[in-house]
Amino acid sequence: MQYFVILGDVVKSRDIPDRAKFQTHFIETMDFVNKRFKDSLVSSLMVNSGDSFQGIFGSHAPLLQICDVLRFSLSAYCTVRLGLGLGEITTAIDPKSSILCDGPAFWNAREALDSLYDENYYQTLTAKIIFPAKRGDLTQELVNQSFLLGDQLVHGWKKRQLELATFQILQHGFEKVPQVQLASEMKISPQQMFTMIKAMGLIAYLDAKSRTQTLLLREIEASQ
């Protein structure tokens, strides 16, 4: 059976000003993701040591959305890097903790995370996935290009634009909701909302992520 493993690191955690406040939000974010994606969860996303975290999800999980919920939820405090591995797990799986789990899915996630520090694209690249050897190479490349282009776009967003993206991802995922509705929810004018969305390329970002995620899940389903 195939699983998605997420291994994450907080970048430059020592530079975070209010460590106590961040730590509380960090743990709350893990809990939020576990509850939001409980139908896909295999072993709870959890802080494992210092500012690292890990979790296991089923191969049907909306992986790109999970990654964005993590990164945008934490974006007010820090940047995170996510190593993602697809593959088998050869040990027993504890639903509450994956600390003792091991297998190809973990090896691939670790390799992906380690490679982010070599392929950082001017410190903008935040996620990479590695598949089992000789399987789905084109899909793996597509997903990783989606991460790269998305990260390059997000890197150029201003504070208010990042707040809008965070609200969108946490409240609506990749679903495109009417801009008037978003404006009402964020308590800004529809014209301001239209201007921000157009300037930051948010619609293109959501479309690219949603379609890439659909292709990823189709590839996995077809290979099982």
Secondary structure, DSSP 4 states (H G I P E B T S, - for coil): --EEEEEEEETTGGG-S-HHHHHHHHHHHHHHHHHHTTTTEEEEEEEEETTEEEEEEETTS-HHHHHHHHHHHHTTT--EEEEEEEE---S--BTTB-TT--SHHHHHHHHHHHHHTTS-TTTT--EEEEPSTTSSHHHHHHHHHHHHHHHHHHHT--HHHHHHHHHHHHHHTT----HHHHHHHHTS-HHHHHHHHHHHTHHHHHHHHHHHHHHHHHHHHHH-
